Structures are given as structure tokens and as C-alpha cells.
């Protein structure tokens, strides 16, 4: 895996998605419908891996499916009034507490799995 620098900011993408929806009068869709669409698009991305560990199709096709997921995620955030960047930062902070880097960094597969199982067993999920 490698780091891929992104060409646009969250806010720039957010504005593009908003304009796309606004230009088509699609600003009043129910959150449930958008959440379902997001999941359906994620399923289409997963289809590329249905029978194989290696993906079927080229990276452009998978990028298009990922774009659909992200567009619906931004749309859902608009409907629900969610600051995506803030939500991501909050989630990463919680994930860092649940999965401390020092427990995982430098571990082989067995060590990573053991650390993951320990973290799952010791962490109390909140928010539901």
C-alpha cells in the first residue's frame, strides 16, 4: 500500500456534490433512501472481489464504484447535518484509543491478530 495524495479537499468535494444535487432538485431525498443507496454502491465495489482475492476489472471501474459510495456519503452528511471531516477525526481518535499503535506496530500477522482480539475484548462500545 502507498499514500495517495488527494487533489481536492473535503469542502471542495462537498460543494461539487451539493451543486450536483441542487442542479437536479435532488435535495429532499429521505436519509433512509440515501443510506440504502450508499450500501448498494458499496456492494457494487465488493462485486469486484466476489470470487477472487484479486479484483476483477480495472482500477478505473473500482474507482467509479468508490466514487459512488463517497458521493452518497457526502449526500447523507448533508441531509443529516454531519461535518464529515470532524466525524472522521473523532472516529480516528476513538480508533487510536481502541487500537493503540504501540500494540500493532512491528508485529507479524499473529501478533497483529492477537492485539486485535485483545483490543476487541477490552473495548467498551458506546454511542448506541
Secondary structure, 3 states (H helix, E strand, C coil): CCCCCCCCCHHHHHHHHHHHHHHCCCCCCCHHHHHHHHHHHHHHHHHHHCCCCCCCCCHHHHHHHHHHHHHHHHHHHHHHCCCHHHHHHHHHHHHHHHCCHHHHCCCCHHHHHHHHHHHHHHCCCCCC
